[in-house]
Amino acid sequence: MNASLLVTTAISKFPMAKRIAVENFTSGYDYLNMEASMNLSADTACYKWNVHTVKAIKYVLNNKPKNTR
């Protein structure tokens, strides 16, 4: 599944998610590691992202194909 389709799937699962935030954040990481988790927490507080946005980001990072990690 390519990145665009993965983001679209995440947005359909979490309809209140902010698409731009999901696309931008997940483009910078291949998987959800400690660094990504810490930056996700900081960005969530800074940009006041809702729960759906955070869950969509985690969904994308946890489901990226292994060959792109």
PDB file of N, CA, C and O in Angstrom:
ATOM      1  N   MET A   1       0.855  -1.172   0.000  1.00  0.00           N
ATOM      2  CA  MET A   1       0.000   0.000   0.000  1.00  0.00           C
ATOM      3  C   MET A   1       0.904   1.239   0.000  1.00  0.00           C
ATOM      4  O   MET A   1       1.784   1.369   0.851  1.00  0.00           O
ATOM      5  N   ASN A   2       0.683   2.144  -0.954  1.00  0.00           N
ATOM      6  CA  ASN A   2       1.524   3.332  -1.006  1.00  0.00           C
ATOM      7  C   ASN A   2       1.111   4.344   0.062  1.00  0.00           C
ATOM      8  O   ASN A   2       0.051   4.212   0.674  1.00  0.00           O
ATOM      9  N   ALA A   3       1.945   5.345   0.279  1.00  0.00           N
ATOM     10  CA  ALA A   3       1.740   6.308   1.363  1.00  0.00           C
ATOM     11  C   ALA A   3       0.423   7.070   1.207  1.00  0.00           C
ATOM     12  O   ALA A   3      -0.276   7.302   2.193  1.00  0.00           O
ATOM     13  N   SER A   4       0.087   7.450   0.006  1.00  0.00           N
ATOM     14  CA  SER A   4      -1.141   8.203  -0.224  1.00  0.00           C
ATOM     15  C   SER A   4      -2.381   7.379   0.119  1.00  0.00           C
ATOM     16  O   SER A   4      -3.316   7.876   0.746  1.00  0.00           O
ATOM     17  N   LEU A   5      -2.374   6.133  -0.294  1.00  0.00           N
ATOM     18  CA  LEU A   5      -3.504   5.245   0.008  1.00  0.00           C
ATOM     19  C   LEU A   5      -3.588   4.967   1.502  1.00  0.00           C
ATOM     20  O   LEU A   5      -4.681   4.863   2.058  1.00  0.00           O
ATOM     21  N   LEU A   6      -2.452   4.849   2.141  1.00  0.00           N
ATOM     22  CA  LEU A   6      -2.412   4.611   3.580  1.00  0.00           C
ATOM     23  C   LEU A   6      -2.991   5.809   4.342  1.00  0.00           C
ATOM     24  O   LEU A   6      -3.742   5.632   5.301  1.00  0.00           O
ATOM     25  N   VAL A   7      -2.649   7.003   3.921  1.00  0.00           N
ATOM     26  CA  VAL A   7      -3.203   8.214   4.553  1.00  0.00           C
ATOM     27  C   VAL A   7      -4.709   8.278   4.316  1.00  0.00           C
ATOM     28  O   VAL A   7      -5.464   8.597   5.235  1.00  0.00           O
ATOM     29  N   THR A   8      -5.151   7.983   3.110  1.00  0.00           N
ATOM     30  CA  THR A   8      -6.582   7.997   2.798  1.00  0.00           C
ATOM     31  C   THR A   8      -7.330   6.985   3.657  1.00  0.00           C
ATOM     32  O   THR A   8      -8.419   7.278   4.151  1.00  0.00           O
ATOM     33  N   THR A   9      -6.761   5.808   3.839  1.00  0.00           N
ATOM     34  CA  THR A   9      -7.373   4.786   4.687  1.00  0.00           C
ATOM     35  C   THR A   9      -7.458   5.271   6.131  1.00  0.00           C
ATOM     36  O   THR A   9      -8.481   5.093   6.793  1.00  0.00           O
ATOM     37  N   ALA A  10      -6.386   5.879   6.612  1.00  0.00           N
ATOM     38  CA  ALA A  10      -6.376   6.396   7.985  1.00  0.00           C
ATOM     39  C   ALA A  10      -7.435   7.480   8.171  1.00  0.00           C
ATOM     40  O   ALA A  10      -8.122   7.516   9.191  1.00  0.00           O
ATOM     41  N   ILE A  11      -7.559   8.349   7.195  1.00  0.00           N
ATOM     42  CA  ILE A  11      -8.546   9.433   7.277  1.00  0.00           C
ATOM     43  C   ILE A  11      -9.964   8.855   7.274  1.00  0.00           C
ATOM     44  O   ILE A  11     -10.843   9.375   7.960  1.00  0.00           O
ATOM     45  N   SER A  12     -10.190   7.795   6.515  1.00  0.00           N
ATOM     46  CA  SER A  12     -11.524   7.184   6.507  1.00  0.00           C
ATOM     47  C   SER A  12     -11.828   6.495   7.841  1.00  0.00           C
ATOM     48  O   SER A  12     -12.979   6.466   8.276  1.00  0.00           O
ATOM     49  N   LYS A  13     -10.799   5.942   8.489  1.00  0.00           N
ATOM     50  CA  LYS A  13     -10.991   5.310   9.804  1.00  0.00           C
ATOM     51  C   LYS A  13     -11.167   6.353  10.907  1.00  0.00           C
ATOM     52  O   LYS A  13     -11.885   6.123  11.880  1.00  0.00           O
ATOM     53  N   PHE A  14     -10.513   7.487  10.749  1.00  0.00           N
ATOM     54  CA  PHE A  14     -10.553   8.565  11.740  1.00  0.00           C
ATOM     55  C   PHE A  14     -10.970   9.859  11.041  1.00  0.00           C
ATOM     56  O   PHE A  14     -10.127  10.707  10.749  1.00  0.00           O
ATOM     57  N   PRO A  15     -12.268  10.011  10.773  1.00  0.00           N
ATOM     58  CA  PRO A  15     -12.757  11.101   9.928  1.00  0.00           C
ATOM     59  C   PRO A  15     -12.530  12.519  10.456  1.00  0.00           C
ATOM     60  O   PRO A  15     -12.579  13.473   9.680  1.00  0.00           O
ATOM     61  N   MET A  16     -12.287  12.674  11.734  1.00  0.00           N
ATOM     62  CA  MET A  16     -12.046  14.012  12.282  1.00  0.00           C
ATOM     63  C   MET A  16     -10.562  14.394  12.231  1.00  0.00           C
ATOM     64  O   MET A  16     -10.182  15.475  12.682  1.00  0.00           O
ATOM     65  N   ALA A  17      -9.729  13.510  11.683  1.00  0.00           N
ATOM     66  CA  ALA A  17      -8.290  13.775  11.590  1.00  0.00           C
ATOM     67  C   ALA A  17      -8.014  14.877  10.581  1.00  0.00           C
ATOM     68  O   ALA A  17      -8.737  15.038   9.597  1.00  0.00           O
ATOM     69  N   LYS A  18      -6.963  15.628  10.842  1.00  0.00           N
ATOM     70  CA  LYS A  18      -6.538  16.698   9.938  1.00  0.00           C
ATOM     71  C   LYS A  18      -5.572  16.095   8.913  1.00  0.00           C
ATOM     72  O   LYS A  18      -4.447  15.722   9.248  1.00  0.00           O
ATOM     73  N   ARG A  19      -6.028  16.006   7.671  1.00  0.00           N
ATOM     74  CA  ARG A  19      -5.266  15.336   6.615  1.00  0.00           C
ATOM     75  C   ARG A  19      -3.865  15.913   6.444  1.00  0.00           C
ATOM     76  O   ARG A  19      -2.894  15.161   6.357  1.00  0.00           O
ATOM     77  N   ILE A  20      -3.752  17.226   6.396  1.00  0.00           N
ATOM     78  CA  ILE A  20      -2.445  17.860   6.187  1.00  0.00           C
ATOM     79  C   ILE A  20      -1.469  17.474   7.292  1.00  0.00           C
ATOM     80  O   ILE A  20      -0.297  17.213   7.022  1.00  0.00           O
ATOM     81  N   ALA A  21      -1.945  17.438   8.530  1.00  0.00           N
ATOM     82  CA  ALA A  21      -1.085  17.056   9.655  1.00  0.00           C
ATOM     83  C   ALA A  21      -0.622  15.609   9.500  1.00  0.00           C
ATOM     84  O   ALA A  21       0.548  15.299   9.728  1.00  0.00           O
ATOM     85  N   VAL A  22      -1.532  14.734   9.117  1.00  0.00           N
ATOM     86  CA  VAL A  22      -1.192  13.318   8.939  1.00  0.00           C
ATOM     87  C   VAL A  22      -0.171  13.166   7.810  1.00  0.00           C
ATOM     88  O   VAL A  22       0.830  12.467   7.967  1.00  0.00           O
ATOM     89  N   GLU A  23      -0.420  13.807   6.691  1.00  0.00           N
ATOM     90  CA  GLU A  23       0.502  13.708   5.553  1.00  0.00           C
ATOM     91  C   GLU A  23       1.883  14.254   5.902  1.00  0.00           C
ATOM     92  O   GLU A  23       2.900  13.612   5.637  1.00  0.00           O
ATOM     93  N   ASN A  24       1.909  15.437   6.494  1.00  0.00           N
ATOM     94  CA  ASN A  24       3.196  16.076   6.792  1.00  0.00           C
ATOM     95  C   ASN A  24       3.989  15.311   7.852  1.00  0.00           C
ATOM     96  O   ASN A  24       5.190  15.094   7.692  1.00  0.00           O
ATOM     97  N   PHE A  25       3.328  14.909   8.921  1.00  0.00           N
ATOM     98  CA  PHE A  25       4.051  14.228   9.990  1.00  0.00           C
ATOM     99  C   PHE A  25       4.577  12.876   9.520  1.00  0.00           C
ATOM    100  O   PHE A  25       5.734  12.540   9.775  1.00  0.00           O
ATOM    101  N   THR A  26       3.748  12.108   8.844  1.00  0.00           N
ATOM    102  CA  THR A  26       4.156  10.751   8.450  1.00  0.00           C
ATOM    103  C   THR A  26       5.174  10.737   7.318  1.00  0.00           C
ATOM    104  O   THR A  26       5.852   9.729   7.114  1.00  0.00           O
ATOM    105  N   SER A  27       5.292  11.823   6.586  1.00  0.00           N
ATOM    106  CA  SER A  27       6.301  11.861   5.521  1.00  0.00           C
ATOM    107  C   SER A  27       7.714  11.935   6.091  1.00  0.00           C
ATOM    108  O   SER A  27       8.680  11.613   5.400  1.00  0.00           O
ATOM    109  N   GLY A  28       7.838  12.356   7.343  1.00  0.00           N
ATOM    110  CA  GLY A  28       9.151  12.494   7.952  1.00  0.00           C
ATOM    111  C   GLY A  28       9.641  11.273   8.708  1.00  0.00           C
ATOM    112  O   GLY A  28      10.781  11.249   9.170  1.00  0.00           O
ATOM    113  N   TYR A  29       8.801  10.264   8.841  1.00  0.00           N
ATOM    114  CA  TYR A  29       9.166   9.068   9.608  1.00  0.00           C
ATOM    115  C   TYR A  29       8.769   7.807   8.858  1.00  0.00           C
ATOM    116  O   TYR A  29       7.771   7.785   8.137  1.00  0.00           O
ATOM    117  N   ASP A  30       9.566   6.755   9.037  1.00  0.00           N
ATOM    118  CA  ASP A  30       9.265   5.470   8.411  1.00  0.00           C
ATOM    119  C   ASP A  30       8.482   4.550   9.327  1.00  0.00           C
ATOM    120  O   ASP A  30       7.788   3.648   8.859  1.00  0.00           O
ATOM    121  N   TYR A  31       8.588   4.770  10.626  1.00  0.00           N
ATOM    122  CA  TYR A  31       7.863   3.952  11.603  1.00  0.00           C
ATOM    123  C   TYR A  31       7.771   4.722  12.909  1.00  0.00           C
ATOM    124  O   TYR A  31       8.392   5.774  13.065  1.00  0.00           O
ATOM    125  N   LEU A  32       7.007   4.202  13.831  1.00  0.00           N
ATOM    126  CA  LEU A  32       6.770   4.882  15.104  1.00  0.00           C
ATOM    127  C   LEU A  32       7.829   4.446  16.118  1.00  0.00           C
ATOM    128  O   LEU A  32       7.648   3.470  16.846  1.00  0.00           O
ATOM    129  N   ASN A  33       8.934   5.188  16.151  1.00  0.00           N
ATOM    130  CA  ASN A  33       9.998   4.909  17.113  1.00  0.00           C
ATOM    131  C   ASN A  33       9.937   5.932  18.248  1.00  0.00           C
ATOM    132  O   ASN A  33       9.005   6.735  18.301  1.00  0.00           O
ATOM    133  N   MET A  34      10.899   5.916  19.140  1.00  0.00           N
ATOM    134  CA  MET A  34      10.895   6.824  20.290  1.00  0.00           C
ATOM    135  C   MET A  34      10.932   8.285  19.841  1.00  0.00           C
ATOM    136  O   MET A  34      10.203   9.117  20.380  1.00  0.00           O
ATOM    137  N   GLU A  35      11.770   8.596  18.867  1.00  0.00           N
ATOM    138  CA  GLU A  35      11.871   9.967  18.373  1.00  0.00           C
ATOM    139  C   GLU A  35      10.533  10.444  17.802  1.00  0.00           C
ATOM    140  O   GLU A  35      10.076  11.547  18.103  1.00  0.00           O
ATOM    141  N   ALA A  36       9.917   9.603  16.977  1.00  0.00           N
ATOM    142  CA  ALA A  36       8.632   9.964  16.383  1.00  0.00           C
ATOM    143  C   ALA A  36       7.562  10.135  17.458  1.00  0.00           C
ATOM    144  O   ALA A  36       6.745  11.053  17.378  1.00  0.00           O
ATOM    145  N   SER A  37       7.562   9.269  18.449  1.00  0.00           N
ATOM    146  CA  SER A  37       6.584   9.356  19.537  1.00  0.00           C
ATOM    147  C   SER A  37       6.740  10.647  20.325  1.00  0.00           C
ATOM    148  O   SER A  37       5.750  11.292  20.668  1.00  0.00           O
ATOM    149  N   MET A  38       7.981  11.024  20.611  1.00  0.00           N
ATOM    150  CA  MET A  38       8.221  12.262  21.358  1.00  0.00           C
ATOM    151  C   MET A  38       7.822  13.485  20.537  1.00  0.00           C
ATOM    152  O   MET A  38       7.215  14.418  21.063  1.00  0.00           O
ATOM    153  N   ASN A  39       8.165  13.479  19.249  1.00  0.00           N
ATOM    154  CA  ASN A  39       7.773  14.595  18.391  1.00  0.00           C
ATOM    155  C   ASN A  39       6.262  14.647  18.203  1.00  0.00           C
ATOM    156  O   ASN A  39       5.684  15.730  18.108  1.00  0.00           O
ATOM    157  N   LEU A  40       5.627  13.494  18.150  1.00  0.00           N
ATOM    158  CA  LEU A  40       4.165  13.454  18.029  1.00  0.00           C
ATOM    159  C   LEU A  40       3.522  14.077  19.263  1.00  0.00           C
ATOM    160  O   LEU A  40       2.563  14.839  19.142  1.00  0.00           O
ATOM    161  N   SER A  41       4.032  13.767  20.428  1.00  0.00           N
ATOM    162  CA  SER A  41       3.496  14.354  21.664  1.00  0.00           C
ATOM    163  C   SER A  41       3.690  15.869  21.677  1.00  0.00           C
ATOM    164  O   SER A  41       2.777  16.614  22.034  1.00  0.00           O
ATOM    165  N   ALA A  42       4.866  16.314  21.292  1.00  0.00           N
ATOM    166  CA  ALA A  42       5.151  17.753  21.269  1.00  0.00           C
ATOM    167  C   ALA A  42       4.281  18.476  20.243  1.00  0.00           C
ATOM    168  O   ALA A  42       3.712  19.527  20.538  1.00  0.00           O
ATOM    169  N   ASP A  43       4.180  17.914  19.040  1.00  0.00           N
ATOM    170  CA  ASP A  43       3.369  18.545  17.995  1.00  0.00           C
ATOM    171  C   ASP A  43       1.889  18.549  18.354  1.00  0.00           C
ATOM    172  O   ASP A  43       1.173  19.503  18.048  1.00  0.00           O
ATOM    173  N   THR A  44       1.434  17.487  19.001  1.00  0.00           N
ATOM    174  CA  THR A  44       0.029  17.416  19.423  1.00  0.00           C
ATOM    175  C   THR A  44      -0.291  18.561  20.374  1.00  0.00           C
ATOM    176  O   THR A  44      -1.332  19.205  20.245  1.00  0.00           O
ATOM    177  N   ALA A  45       0.585  18.814  21.315  1.00  0.00           N
ATOM    178  CA  ALA A  45       0.374  19.905  22.272  1.00  0.00           C
ATOM    179  C   ALA A  45       0.498  21.269  21.595  1.00  0.00           C
ATOM    180  O   ALA A  45      -0.296  22.175  21.851  1.00  0.00           O
ATOM    181  N   CYS A  46       1.489  21.400  20.741  1.00  0.00           N
ATOM    182  CA  CYS A  46       1.755  22.685  20.082  1.00  0.00           C
ATOM    183  C   CYS A  46       0.637  23.084  19.109  1.00  0.00           C
ATOM    184  O   CYS A  46       0.188  24.230  19.099  1.00  0.00           O
ATOM    185  N   TYR A  47       0.203  22.131  18.303  1.00  0.00           N
ATOM    186  CA  TYR A  47      -0.794  22.417  17.267  1.00  0.00           C
ATOM    187  C   TYR A  47      -2.217  22.076  17.680  1.00  0.00           C
ATOM    188  O   TYR A  47      -3.157  22.267  16.909  1.00  0.00           O
ATOM    189  N   LYS A  48      -2.372  21.573  18.895  1.00  0.00           N
ATOM    190  CA  LYS A  48      -3.691  21.206  19.429  1.00  0.00           C
ATOM    191  C   LYS A  48      -4.430  20.225  18.511  1.00  0.00           C
ATOM    192  O   LYS A  48      -5.605  20.407  18.189  1.00  0.00           O
ATOM    193  N   TRP A  49      -3.690  19.166  18.096  1.00  0.00           N
ATOM    194  CA  TRP A  49      -4.299  18.140  17.259  1.00  0.00           C
ATOM    195  C   TRP A  49      -5.302  17.345  18.067  1.00  0.00           C
ATOM    196  O   TRP A  49      -5.102  17.107  19.258  1.00  0.00           O
ATOM    197  N   ASN A  50      -6.383  16.932  17.420  1.00  0.00           N
ATOM    198  CA  ASN A  50      -7.398  16.128  18.102  1.00  0.00           C
ATOM    199  C   ASN A  50      -6.976  14.654  18.137  1.00  0.00           C
ATOM    200  O   ASN A  50      -5.991  14.259  17.513  1.00  0.00           O
ATOM    201  N   VAL A  51      -7.737  13.862  18.874  1.00  0.00           N
ATOM    202  CA  VAL A  51      -7.414  12.443  19.059  1.00  0.00           C
ATOM    203  C   VAL A  51      -7.415  11.691  17.729  1.00  0.00           C
ATOM    204  O   VAL A  51      -6.577  10.816  17.510  1.00  0.00           O
ATOM    205  N   HIS A  52      -8.342  12.025  16.848  1.00  0.00           N
ATOM    206  CA  HIS A  52      -8.402  11.339  15.547  1.00  0.00           C
ATOM    207  C   HIS A  52      -7.132  11.582  14.736  1.00  0.00           C
ATOM    208  O   HIS A  52      -6.648  10.678  14.055  1.00  0.00           O
ATOM    209  N   THR A  53      -6.596  12.793  14.804  1.00  0.00           N
ATOM    210  CA  THR A  53      -5.371  13.100  14.065  1.00  0.00           C
ATOM    211  C   THR A  53      -4.211  12.260  14.592  1.00  0.00           C
ATOM    212  O   THR A  53      -3.448  11.692  13.812  1.00  0.00           O
ATOM    213  N   VAL A  54      -4.082  12.183  15.901  1.00  0.00           N
ATOM    214  CA  VAL A  54      -3.005  11.390  16.515  1.00  0.00           C
ATOM    215  C   VAL A  54      -3.161   9.908  16.159  1.00  0.00           C
ATOM    216  O   VAL A  54      -2.183   9.242  15.820  1.00  0.00           O
ATOM    217  N   LYS A  55      -4.382   9.398  16.238  1.00  0.00           N
ATOM    218  CA  LYS A  55      -4.614   7.986  15.916  1.00  0.00           C
ATOM    219  C   LYS A  55      -4.339   7.706  14.442  1.00  0.00           C
ATOM    220  O   LYS A  55      -3.813   6.647  14.100  1.00  0.00           O
ATOM    221  N   ALA A  56      -4.688   8.640  13.573  1.00  0.00           N
ATOM    222  CA  ALA A  56      -4.431   8.464  12.140  1.00  0.00           C
ATOM    223  C   ALA A  56      -2.925   8.437  11.858  1.00  0.00           C
ATOM    224  O   ALA A  56      -2.453   7.631  11.056  1.00  0.00           O
ATOM    225  N   ILE A  57      -2.183   9.312  12.515  1.00  0.00           N
ATOM    226  CA  ILE A  57      -0.730   9.330  12.353  1.00  0.00           C
ATOM    227  C   ILE A  57      -0.130   8.004  12.821  1.00  0.00           C
ATOM    228  O   ILE A  57       0.715   7.428  12.136  1.00  0.00           O
ATOM    229  N   LYS A  58      -0.559   7.528  13.971  1.00  0.00           N
ATOM    230  CA  LYS A  58      -0.059   6.256  14.488  1.00  0.00           C
ATOM    231  C   LYS A  58      -0.440   5.108  13.555  1.00  0.00           C
ATOM    232  O   LYS A  58       0.355   4.195  13.330  1.00  0.00           O
ATOM    233  N   TYR A  59      -1.654   5.155  13.015  1.00  0.00           N
ATOM    234  CA  TYR A  59      -2.103   4.114  12.086  1.00  0.00           C
ATOM    235  C   TYR A  59      -1.176   4.054  10.866  1.00  0.00           C
ATOM    236  O   TYR A  59      -0.732   2.978  10.467  1.00  0.00           O
ATOM    237  N   VAL A  60      -0.894   5.212  10.287  1.00  0.00           N
ATOM    238  CA  VAL A  60      -0.043   5.255   9.092  1.00  0.00           C
ATOM    239  C   VAL A  60       1.354   4.729   9.413  1.00  0.00           C
ATOM    240  O   VAL A  60       1.886   3.890   8.685  1.00  0.00           O
ATOM    241  N   LEU A  61       1.945   5.217  10.494  1.00  0.00           N
ATOM    242  CA  LEU A  61       3.313   4.804  10.826  1.00  0.00           C
ATOM    243  C   LEU A  61       3.404   3.325  11.196  1.00  0.00           C
ATOM    244  O   LEU A  61       4.414   2.677  10.924  1.00  0.00           O
ATOM    245  N   ASN A  62       2.366   2.798  11.807  1.00  0.00           N
ATOM    246  CA  ASN A  62       2.373   1.381  12.181  1.00  0.00           C
ATOM    247  C   ASN A  62       2.062   0.453  11.009  1.00  0.00           C
ATOM    248  O   ASN A  62       2.275  -0.756  11.103  1.00  0.00           O
ATOM    249  N   ASN A  63       1.562   1.007   9.910  1.00  0.00           N
ATOM    250  CA  ASN A  63       1.166   0.176   8.779  1.00  0.00           C
ATOM    251  C   ASN A  63       1.952   0.434   7.508  1.00  0.00           C
ATOM    252  O   ASN A  63       1.603  -0.085   6.448  1.00  0.00           O
ATOM    253  N   LYS A  64       3.012   1.233   7.599  1.00  0.00           N
ATOM    254  CA  LYS A  64       3.845   1.446   6.413  1.00  0.00           C
ATOM    255  C   LYS A  64       4.495   0.125   6.031  1.00  0.00           C
ATOM    256  O   LYS A  64       4.909  -0.635   6.907  1.00  0.00           O
ATOM    257  N   PRO A  65       4.590  -0.160   4.744  1.00  0.00           N
ATOM    258  CA  PRO A  65       5.220  -1.410   4.306  1.00  0.00           C
ATOM    259  C   PRO A  65       6.654  -1.522   4.812  1.00  0.00           C
ATOM    260  O   PRO A  65       7.377  -0.529   4.896  1.00  0.00           O
ATOM    261  N   LYS A  66       7.041  -2.721   5.139  1.00  0.00           N
ATOM    262  CA  LYS A  66       8.370  -2.954   5.699  1.00  0.00           C
ATOM    263  C   LYS A  66       9.492  -2.553   4.727  1.00  0.00           C
ATOM    264  O   LYS A  66      10.565  -2.144   5.169  1.00  0.00           O
ATOM    265  N   ASN A  67       9.264  -2.662   3.435  1.00  0.00           N
ATOM    266  CA  ASN A  67      10.321  -2.335   2.486  1.00  0.00           C
ATOM    267  C   ASN A  67      10.592  -0.830   2.394  1.00  0.00           C
ATOM    268  O   ASN A  67      11.591  -0.425   1.800  1.00  0.00           O
ATOM    269  N   THR A  68       9.717   0.008   2.976  1.00  0.00           N
ATOM    270  CA  THR A  68       9.957   1.444   2.962  1.00  0.00           C
ATOM    271  C   THR A  68      10.462   1.932   4.312  1.00  0.00           C
ATOM    272  O   THR A  68      10.698   3.128   4.487  1.00  0.00           O
ATOM    273  N   ARG A  69      10.631   1.024   5.269  1.00  0.00           N
ATOM    274  CA  ARG A  69      11.086   1.420   6.612  1.00  0.00           C
ATOM    275  C   ARG A  69      12.570   1.585   6.658  1.00  0.00           C
ATOM    276  O   ARG A  69      13.122   1.915   7.707  1.00  0.00           O
TER     277      ARG A  69
END
